[in-house]
Amino acid sequence: MLFTDLLNATTHSLGNGLTGIPLTAAMDNTETWQQHLLQSGEPALQDIGRELGNLQSLLSAGDAGLNGDAIGRSLSMLGSQLAEVVRTAPDEVRSGLSTLSDQLLKAGGQLEDAR
């Protein structure tokens, strides 16, 4: 999958809200992103990839149940990390990355505020 296609698919899914994304789809999406980011060779992108690994662990809690507060913090962290990357991103993806950052920050804040 091309990076721009992945970016567009992710922003579209998040635009429908977190509850509109099946857990398996969220796991597949984060895994695809994680592979791209960890293989990038860019330290800032690799940091985002590692945080995606943390998010995957939180989403696969199984019988322990999902911890909305911890998931919210992870989403907020991803949004903040992505906001840093947006400044130096290529023009063709800057807008999409900015949108994704905003969506992650919003979703993370909503989960953190739901306590």
Buried (B, 14 or more C-beta within 10 A) or exposed (E): EEEEEBBBBBBEBBEEEBEEBEEEEBBEBBEBBBEBBBEEEEEBBBBBBEBBBBBBEBBEEEEEEBBBBBBBBBBBBBBBBBBEBBEEBEEEBBEBBBBBBBBBBBBBBBBBEEE
